[in-house]
């Protein structure tokens, strides 16, 4: 927004500067001080006669004292440029005097800090003279008379800033709404009512905001339709899967021992498909939720401790080890089962990619991030990690970073997506980064809550007892 304002401001003043330079190209035809009005000639004639009388009577000093104040002064010269009364102190005075005599009219010349006005005048006896008015600029900004005064510049700045804000503000709101849509907030809209729309019917920027909102509504309707279709298809697959399980049980009872291996494979694939359907339904349900009801404050550390036995059992099947470091005192407002599922998916993902003999570290900590206290569950492994350029995409549904092992690994790439949706519903986030010594670290960050009275000490004893077992 600042850059756009600067561009508008510079464009305005470049245009204004060109106009000023063009208008000042022949400066002798103009008077730049606002004090010099159409009555200037009459006033100069009256003052000129006073100066002539003072010069001819030998009282130039008194006249100079009367007509000179600060940087302004009135002087008398002969037509040949010789100063008769006072010293102008300007090297180009002879030039403007000669121009006034030649043109037989008032002429002006711009100096660095003043302007000279030369007017040909005659005494009552017909003797020709030239009256010179030296007028100092009102501000230092009027260098050589090229710039206007403080009032003009102030008004121009206010008008330019107003124009800039009028153009930059809707564009900034467009960028904000586009950024929100880019991260999945399809309900984002541009709220902009132009102050001039009531009189002009709206300009191109107003129409752009309206078109953007129509586009966002269409994208949201398409996304909702896609989620609904995915949810309905997944739900409809439950019935044939149930019949397949019944048929598989009957086939096992009537098949020969040689067929059991094939039937077991069919059963395993049916179980994987059923698990995939559960995950897709969970993801669809979370996508349709905008907020959740939290029954109360939950101990995040206690939640992780309760989850560890199941996770350690799954890790033992893959010959992995889970090392836990639980920090008591981490409390959050959460849906306990939803958050448990999110943590479960993260740990299960670590088990899957760590491999045989791997080490998985699970810890809970409370940290202050960006001035806000957060409760964090940190899960790290010593697996292959994820390429840096693919880290932002890992949280997308069905995305598999390790494509070379896609058909060798169980899972569908939905677990982390479900965890990400769950974290966002708790006003939190999931952060992924590769460890320097290899492996992936996944953090689920949830805003901390105040612990219930007399719960923190009991939680510490509970965590110590569970981890000791």
Phi, psi and omega in degrees: 000320180296320181294320179295317177300319180295320179297316180296317181298313180294320179299318180297313185283336172293316177297317179296321179296320178298317179298317181295317180296317179296317181291334180265005183298324174240076190295340184288350180267001186227160172239123188265342180280130181295342179290337183274100183257191180294342179277003184298316183300315181296319179294321179293324179296317179296313180292328179296318178296324176297317178296321180295316178299319180295320181293314183289337178263001178078028180241042181298320183300316180295320180293320178299317180296326181286321187262001182249129177211120179062237181267004179256145180196161179237131186225159180237137182222159175276160180301336179277003177098356181285128179284126182259327185223103179091167180239115182295323181075029179230127183293336182265015181295320181297326180295314181289330176294314179298321179295320180294320179293319182291316183276344181058041177202173181294135179229153181231155175217138182263128173256186182292317183237007184205171176232139178255135176237121181247128182232122175289135184214155180238150176281167178302339180267003177091009179283128182281138175221173173230122177268132182243127175252123176256116185240116179283146178292151183285336183218158179292342180290339184275051181298123183056018178077011184281331185252150177286179182279182183300320183297313180297317181295320180297313179296318180297319179296317180298314180296318180295316179295320178298316178297319179297314179296323180297330179267323187281326185297311177295327178293321178295319178293326175297316179297319179297313180296320178296321177295321179294319178295324181296331179264011173103359178274080186286352177273004180291138179223156177269119178259102183211120174240105183296137178298335182264355184296329181296329184260327185258350183083005178100137178260193183294326178293319176299318179294324178296317178298318179296315179296322178297317179296320177297318178297317180296319178298319180294318177298319180295319180294321178294317180295318178297320178295322179294317178297318180296318178297315180298319180295316182292319178297316179297320180293320181292336179288344181298318183297307178297329177293321178296317178293325177296321179294320178296314179297324179294321178294319178294322180294324179294324181288339184248358185268163177280162178303330181291335181274349184298324180298316180291321179293323176297321178295319177298318179297319180295318179292324177295323178293320177297319179295320178295321177295319178298318179297319177300317181292320179296319177295321177296316179296318179296320179295319180291326179294330181277347180272139175252336175204160182234156175271126178255120184292335182172195181273134181237142175281114179294323180295318179294323178298317180292321179298318178297328183279336188300317181302318179295319181291323178293327177294315179295323180294323180296330177292334178257012179060041178249163178238134176251122177251124185248142174226102187258124177259115179290157177101008178263106182242143181219156167274118186203162165274110190302313183291322179294316179292325177298317178298320180297313180295320179301316180295321180294314180294320180296322177296321177295319178299319185295323186259352179287319179090176183296134179077009182280164179241128178243128180252128179238126179217152173244134181219159173243123182225157175260116181238123180055039177078010182233133181282126183237144171260129190234134167253119184247121180240122180229149179228176177244036178279200184284346182077191182228136176306140186303320183288348180259354182303316180295340184267349185296331182278359177280145180298139175068011179274132179238113181291321183267077184293333181293338181249017186302317183271357180257351181250142171287164178105169185228003181079023181254336186305310180291328177295319177296317179297321179295317179297319180296319179296318180294325177293340177261018182061028180244199182200162174248131181240131179242141173203150178279141178281146180300327182266013179103144181106172183243140175244126180240128179242135170250118186250126180233137177303135182286156177233162178290134181290147175296157180300135174061028180257332188294317180293319179296323179294318180299318178296322181293316181295320180296318181294315182293315181291329177293324177292000000 
